[in-house]
Amino acid sequence: SAGNAIHALEGGSTKLVAGFDYSVTALAFHQNEIFVALENGDLFVIDGSTTPRKLEHLAGRFTCPTALLVDDKEIVVAEGSSLNAPSAWSRDLLELNRSGRVVVVDRSTGASRVVAKDA
C-alpha cells in the first residue's frame, strides 16, 4: 500500500488494486481476500470483485487500527490508541497514553472481545 491506495506487482510494474478516501493503516491477507484498515477506522475487504466492500458491522469501532490478522472465523485488530488516529499515534506515545488494545471480532456476527489492553 502507499497512502490511500493498494497496488499489486505485475510483470515488473504496478497495478492499482483499490483506492480509498483515507490512508491505509493496516493490511491482512487470507486466502483470496485482502483486509484493509483505514485512517478513519473503517475496515474493508477486497475479495476479487471490482469494488472493496466496507465491513459495515464494524463501522465506528476503531480509532487507530495499526495491524490486522484474519482467519476463517475472526479478525484480530490491534488498535494503537483509543484517542488518536494512526497519523497522530506518535503524539499518543509522547503523551504517555496507554489506551491501545487488541480486539478479536467474529467475522459473521460482528461480536467482539478485547483480549489485551493496558491497565
Salt bridges, closest charged atoms under 4 A:
GLU10 OE2 - LYS15 NZ 3.77
GLU33 OE1 - ARG107 NH2 2.95
ASP42 OD2 - LYS54 NZ 3.32
ASP47 OD2 - ARG53 NH2 3.65
ASP72 OD1 - HIS30 NE2 2.58
GLU74 OE2 - ARG113 NH1 3.28
GLU79 OE1 - ARG101 NE 2.57
GLU95 OE2 - ARG91 NE 2.83
ASP118 OD2 - ARG98 NE 3.67
